[in-house]
């Protein structure tokens, strides 16, 4: 990442040396201290066969009815969601490789992957100190404590059970939720009833089943349910499944790597989506969101041009732009792109040449607008989360915005997140211009 503290101390060579790669998470499958490392292959095979038989015996009696299901029609609530409380915040639209070795969470994920539910859901929620505070009363999952009550609904895309008992998981982030009631606060892991919380603009454009002018509460509840149905309707398109074999690192044995941003599923057959889950939309006015979306893209474009001038003014080696973010560029923006807008040209080139994107797990470049009926609001919503993976590559030591990742996740509207992103981008661009003046 760039670290910008004082423009006067930076020069072009600094950026040439630092802005060369995009952050990719790599997980090695065999990074543990094995107390049985001196055993023969035959002894290890016999021992692991016994371990797997014990696991099968232990989990086969689990009550499948306890598996977490999507909200019922007309509801926003998910019951009995297992919670993975860890020391970092996740955003919808991101994906990761998890190397699970802690016993209580290995137990939790074993139950999830062996459950009867088609989609393997769990909740990701920030916990200061991680597992060491799982039983700390100060972090009990209740309002008024130090606990974070807003998290992200995740799904397991694929997994691998390792010989030493660990689990390696490919997981993808879907939606925000808030904890309504914890049915278990303590070890081995927390379980809660949660409510999916759509952004307020997404709720406002929904059309209630019936008009209830005399009952605002019923009308709002129906809009929330419609927004929730819309979200789950689009998940198959918004998050392309990733398999373990797609993430193997060439020339690096026992290593997996996945692009941090989920890609849209261009291979999706629209007939496979359950039409009964799709909400009835009242398009309404979303101009205020689209205005901020446009403003954000202009700031991103300026940042990429400034970085290009700093790193390689001859443009012999273009600055890399995360292609999954570029796929969110509107095809029909609310205004014409300003003169010198380069991102549309880059995006069209990727489309025309049928590029495969991703560092290890390759998939076709997709423009969100290419899929018929995909809501502009969800496109802007996705940008409001994933843009932070780009801005976070440049660290401003004088950043006084005061936004932690958790505070961004807890923002209740697309506009609020995009406005915060624009402020961060403006600060970055101001500093980059100062650097250019001094070089």
C-alpha positions in Angstrom: 0.0 0.0 0.0 1.0 3.6 -0.4 1.6 5.4 2.8 1.3 9.2 2.4 2.4 11.3 5.3 4.0 14.4 3.8 3.9 15.3 0.1 7.2 17.0 0.3 9.0 13.8 1.3 7.6 11.8 -1.7 8.8 11.5 -5.2 8.0 9.6 -8.4 10.3 6.7 -7.6 8.5 6.1 -4.4 5.3 5.3 -6.2 7.1 3.3 -8.9 8.4 1.0 -6.2 5.2 0.7 -4.2 2.3 0.6 -6.7 3.4 -2.6 -8.5 1.0 -5.3 -7.2 -2.6 -5.7 -6.1 -3.2 -7.1 -2.7 -4.0 -10.8 -2.9 -4.5 -13.1 0.0 -2.6 -16.4 -0.2 -3.3 -19.2 2.2 -0.8 -22.1 2.7 -2.5 -25.4 3.5 0.2 -26.9 5.6 1.3 -24.2 8.1 1.0 -25.9 11.4 3.3 -27.6 13.9 2.6 -31.3 13.5 3.4 -33.3 16.6 3.3 -36.5 14.4 5.7 -35.3 11.8 8.0 -38.3 12.3 5.4 -40.9 11.8 5.5 -43.1 8.7 2.9 -42.5 5.8 1.2 -45.7 6.8 0.9 -44.7 10.4 -0.4 -41.3 9.4 -3.0 -42.8 7.1 -4.3 -45.1 9.8 -4.5 -42.3 12.3 -6.3 -39.9 10.0 -8.7 -42.7 8.9 -9.6 -43.1 12.6 -10.0 -39.3 13.0 -12.4 -39.1 10.0 -14.5 -42.0 11.3 -14.8 -40.3 14.7 -15.8 -37.0 13.0 -18.5 -38.8 10.9 -19.8 -40.5 14.0 -19.9 -37.3 15.9 -21.7 -35.2 13.3 -24.0 -37.7 11.8 -26.5 -37.3 14.6 -26.8 -33.5 14.1 -30.4 -32.3 13.7 -30.6 -31.2 10.1 -33.6 -29.0 10.9 -31.3 -26.7 12.8 -29.5 -25.6 9.7 -29.8 -22.0 8.8 -32.3 -21.1 6.1 -32.9 -17.9 4.1 -35.7 -15.6 5.5 -39.2 -16.9 4.8 -41.3 -15.0 2.3 -42.4 -11.7 3.8 -39.7 -11.8 6.5 -36.3 -10.3 7.0 -35.2 -12.7 9.8 -32.8 -15.6 9.8 -32.9 -18.0 12.8 -30.0 -20.0 14.4 -27.2 -18.3 12.4 -23.8 -19.5 13.6 -21.5 -16.5 14.2 -17.8 -16.4 13.5 -16.7 -13.5 15.7 -13.2 -12.4 14.7 -10.9 -9.4 14.8 -11.7 -7.9 11.4 -14.7 -6.5 9.5 -15.9 -7.9 6.2 -17.9 -6.1 3.5 -20.6 -7.5 1.1 -19.1 -8.3 -2.3 -15.8 -9.6 -0.9 -14.5 -13.1 -0.7 -11.7 -14.8 1.2 -9.9 -18.1 1.9 -10.2 -19.1 5.6 -7.7 -21.5 7.2 -9.7 -22.7 10.3 -7.6 -24.4 12.9 -9.2 -23.2 16.2 -11.1 -26.2 17.7 -14.4 -24.4 18.5 -14.7 -22.9 15.0 -13.7 -26.1 13.3 -16.6 -27.6 15.2 -18.9 -24.8 14.0 -17.9 -25.1 10.3 -18.1 -28.9 10.4 -21.7 -28.6 11.4 -22.4 -26.1 8.7 -20.9 -28.0 5.8 -22.7 -31.2 7.0 -26.1 -29.5 7.3 -29.0 -30.1 5.0 -29.3 -26.5 3.8 -28.4 -26.0 0.1 -26.5 -22.7 0.8 -24.1 -23.0 3.8 -24.6 -19.7 5.7 -22.8 -18.3 8.6 -22.4 -14.8 10.1 -19.2 -12.8 10.2 -19.1 -10.3 13.0 -16.3 -8.1 14.4 -15.1 -9.0 17.9 -12.2 -7.0 19.6 -9.6 -9.6 20.6 -11.3 -12.4 18.8 -11.9 -15.7 20.6 -10.2 -14.5 23.8 -13.3 -12.2 24.4 -15.9 -14.8 23.3 -16.9 -15.4 26.9 -16.2 -11.9 28.2 -19.4 -10.4 29.6 -18.3 -7.0 28.3 -18.7 -8.3 24.7 -21.9 -10.2 25.3 -24.2 -10.0 22.2 -26.6 -7.5 23.7 -27.3 -3.8 23.1 -25.4 -1.6 25.5 -22.3 -3.8 25.7 -19.0 -3.4 23.8 -20.1 -6.0 21.2 -20.6 -5.1 17.6 -24.1 -6.0 16.7 -23.9 -5.5 12.9 -22.2 -8.2 10.8 -22.2 -9.8 7.3 -24.0 -12.8 6.1 -21.5 -15.2 4.5 -21.8 -18.4 2.4 -19.3 -21.2 2.0 -18.5 -21.6 -1.7 -16.2 -24.6 -1.3 -14.1 -26.3 1.3 -11.4 -28.9 2.0 -10.9 -31.0 5.0 -7.2 -31.3 5.8 -5.5 -34.4 7.2 -4.7 -32.7 10.5 -8.3 -31.7 11.2 -8.2 -28.2 9.9 -10.7 -26.8 7.4 -9.9 -24.6 4.4 -12.9 -22.6 3.2 -13.7 -20.3 0.4 -16.2 -17.9 1.7 -18.2 -15.0 0.1 -19.9 -12.0 1.7 -23.5 -11.3 0.9 -25.5 -8.9 3.0 -25.5 -6.9 6.2 -27.3 -8.1 9.3 -28.0 -7.0 12.9 -28.2 -9.3 15.8 -31.8 -9.4 17.2 -31.2 -12.0 19.9 -28.4 -14.3 20.7 -29.6 -17.8 21.6 -26.0 -18.6 22.7 -23.5 -16.0 23.6 -20.6 -18.2 24.8 -18.2 -20.9 23.8 -17.9 -22.9 21.7 -19.4 -20.3 19.4 -22.3 -17.8 19.3 -25.6 -18.4 17.7 -28.2 -15.7 17.0 -31.4 -14.7 15.4 -30.5 -11.9 13.0 -32.3 -9.5 10.7 -31.0 -8.7 7.2 -30.8 -4.9 7.0 -31.1 -3.4 3.5 -29.9 0.2 2.9 -32.6 2.7 3.4 -32.7 3.8 -0.3 -33.2 0.1 -1.4 -36.2 0.0 1.0 -37.6 3.3 -0.1 -38.0 2.2 -3.8 -39.8 -1.0 -3.0 -43.5 -1.2 -3.6 -45.7 -2.6 -0.7 -48.0 -5.5 -1.5 -50.9 -3.3 -0.7 -51.1 0.4 0.1 -51.5 1.0 3.8 -51.7 4.7 4.0 -53.3 4.4 7.4 -50.6 2.2 8.8 -47.1 3.3 8.1 -45.6 0.5 10.1 -47.1 -2.2 8.0 -46.1 -0.4 4.8 -42.5 -0.1 6.0 -42.4 -3.8 7.1 -43.6 -4.8 3.6 -41.0 -2.7 1.9 -38.3 -4.2 4.1 -39.4 -7.7 3.2 -39.5 -6.8 -0.5 -35.9 -5.4 -0.3 -34.8 -8.6 1.4 -36.4 -10.7 -1.3 -34.7 -8.7 -4.0 -31.3 -9.2 -2.3 -31.6 -13.0 -2.1 -33.0 -13.0 -5.7 -29.8 -11.4 -7.0 -27.2 -13.3 -4.9 -26.7 -16.1 -7.6 -25.7 -13.4 -10.1 -23.8 -11.1 -7.8 -21.5 -13.9 -6.4 -20.0 -16.4 -8.8 -19.2 -19.7 -7.0 -15.5 -20.4 -6.6 -14.0 -23.9 -6.2 -10.8 -24.9 -4.4 -9.2 -26.1 -7.7 -9.7 -22.7 -9.2 -7.6 -21.1 -6.5 -4.5 -23.3 -6.6 -1.3 -21.2 -7.0 0.9 -22.4 -9.9 4.4 -23.4 -8.8 3.5 -23.1 -5.1 2.6 -26.4 -3.6 -0.2 -26.4 -1.1 -1.1 -22.8 -1.5 -4.5 -21.2 -2.4 -5.2 -17.7 -3.4 -8.5 -16.0 -4.3 -9.3 -12.5 -5.7 -10.5 -10.4 -2.7 -13.5 -9.2 -4.8 -16.3 -11.6 -5.9 -17.1 -11.5 -9.6 -20.5 -11.5 -11.2 -21.7 -14.8 -12.5 -21.8 -14.4 -16.3 -22.5 -18.1 -16.6 -25.8 -17.9 -14.7 -28.9 -19.2 -16.5 -31.5 -16.7 -15.5 -34.1 -19.5 -15.6 -32.4 -21.0 -12.6 -33.3 -18.1 -10.5 -36.5 -18.5 -8.5 -38.8 -15.9 -9.9 -41.1 -16.2 -7.0 -38.5 -14.6 -4.8 -38.1 -11.5 -6.9 -39.7 -8.4 -5.4 -42.1 -6.1 -7.1 -40.2 -2.9 -7.6 -41.5 0.6 -7.6 -38.5 2.2 -9.4 -39.2 5.6 -7.8 -36.5 8.2 -7.8 -32.9 7.1 -7.2 -31.3 10.2 -8.7 -29.5 11.2 -5.5 -27.8 7.8 -5.3 -26.9 7.9 -9.0 -25.5 11.4 -8.6 -23.1 10.2 -5.9 -22.3 7.1 -7.8 -21.3 9.4 -10.8 -19.3 11.7 -8.5 -17.4 8.7 -7.0 -16.4 7.3 -10.5 -15.1 10.7 -11.5 -12.9 10.8 -8.4 -11.7 7.3 -9.1 -10.9 8.2 -12.6 -8.9 11.3 -11.4 -7.0 9.1 -8.9 -6.0 6.5 -11.5 -4.8 9.3 -13.9 -2.8 10.9 -11.1 -1.2 7.6 -10.1 -0.4 6.9 -13.8 1.4 10.3 -14.0 3.4 9.5 -10.9 4.3 5.9 -11.7 4.7 5.9 -15.4 3.9 9.2 -17.2 4.7 7.6 -20.6 1.9 5.1 -19.9 4.1 2.2 -21.0 2.8 0.2 -18.1 -0.8 1.1 -17.2 -1.7 1.3 -13.5 -3.7 -1.8 -12.6 -7.4 -1.1 -11.8 -9.3 -4.0 -10.0 -11.4 -5.3 -12.8 -14.3 -6.4 -10.5 -14.7 -2.8 -9.5 -14.5 -1.7 -13.2 -17.4 -4.0 -13.9 -19.6 -1.7 -11.8 -19.0 1.2 -14.1 -22.5 2.4 -15.4 -23.1 1.9 -19.1 -25.7 4.7 -19.1 -24.6 7.1 -16.4 -26.8 9.9 -15.1 -24.5 12.4 -16.9 -22.1 12.2 -19.8 -18.6 11.2 -18.5 -16.3 14.3 -18.4 -13.6 14.9 -21.0 -10.6 12.7 -20.3 -12.5 10.0 -18.6 -10.4 6.9 -19.3 -12.2 4.2 -17.3 -15.0 3.6 -19.9 -12.3 3.0 -22.5 -10.6 0.5 -20.3 -13.8 -1.3 -19.5 -14.9 -1.5 -23.2 -11.5 -3.0 -24.1 -12.0 -5.7 -21.5 -15.4 -6.5 -22.9 -14.5 -6.4 -26.5 -11.4 -8.7 -26.0 -13.3 -11.1 -23.7 -10.8 -10.8 -21.0 -10.5 -13.4 -18.2 -9.9 -11.6 -14.9 -8.6 -12.7 -11.6 -5.0 -13.4 -10.4 -5.5 -17.1 -9.8 -9.2 -18.0 -10.1 -10.0 -16.8 -13.6 -13.5 -15.7 -14.7 -14.8 -13.6 -17.6 -15.0 -9.8 -17.2 -18.6 -8.8 -16.5 -20.3 -5.5 -16.6 -23.1 -5.5 -14.0 -25.4 -3.6 -16.5 -25.1 -6.5 -19.0 -27.6 -8.5 -17.0 -31.1 -7.6 -17.9 -33.1 -6.1 -15.1 -30.2 -5.7 -12.6 -31.1 -2.8 -10.4 -29.0 0.4 -10.6 -29.4 0.7 -6.8 -27.7 -2.6 -6.1 -24.9 -1.7 -8.5 -24.3 1.5 -6.6 -24.6 -0.4 -3.3 -21.9 -2.8 -4.3 -19.6 0.1 -5.3 -20.2 1.7 -1.9 -18.6 -1.4 -0.3 -15.9 -2.5 -2.7 -14.5 0.9 -3.3 -12.8 0.7 0.1 -10.6 -2.1 -1.1 -9.1 0.4 -3.6 -8.8 3.5 -1.3 -7.3 1.4 1.4 -4.3 0.7 -0.8 -3.3 4.3 -0.1 -2.9 5.1 3.6 -3.1 8.7 4.6 -1.4 9.3 7.9 -3.3 12.6 8.2 -6.6 10.9 7.4 -9.1 12.5 9.8 -12.3 11.1 8.3 -12.6 8.9 11.4 -14.1 5.9 9.5 -13.1 2.4 10.6 -14.2 -0.5 8.5 -16.8 -1.4 11.1 -18.2 2.2 11.1 -18.5 2.0 7.3 -20.4 -1.3 7.6 -22.8 0.2 10.1 -23.7 3.1 7.8 -27.4 2.8 7.0 -27.4 4.2 3.5 -25.7 3.9 0.2 -25.4 7.7 0.0 -23.6 7.8 3.3 -21.0 5.3 2.3 -20.5 6.8 -1.2 -20.2 10.3 0.4 -17.5 9.0 2.8 -15.7 7.3 -0.1 -15.7 10.6 -2.1 -14.2 12.5 0.8 -11.4 9.9 1.1 -10.8 10.0 -2.7 -10.7 13.8 -2.7 -8.1 13.7 0.1 -6.0 11.2 -1.8 -6.2 13.2 -5.1 -5.3 16.4 -3.3 -2.2 14.8 -1.9 -1.3 13.2 -5.2 -1.5 16.6 -6.9 0.8 18.0 -4.3 3.3 15.2 -4.9 3.2 15.9 -8.7 3.9 19.6 -8.1 7.1 18.6 -6.3 8.4 16.1 -8.8 
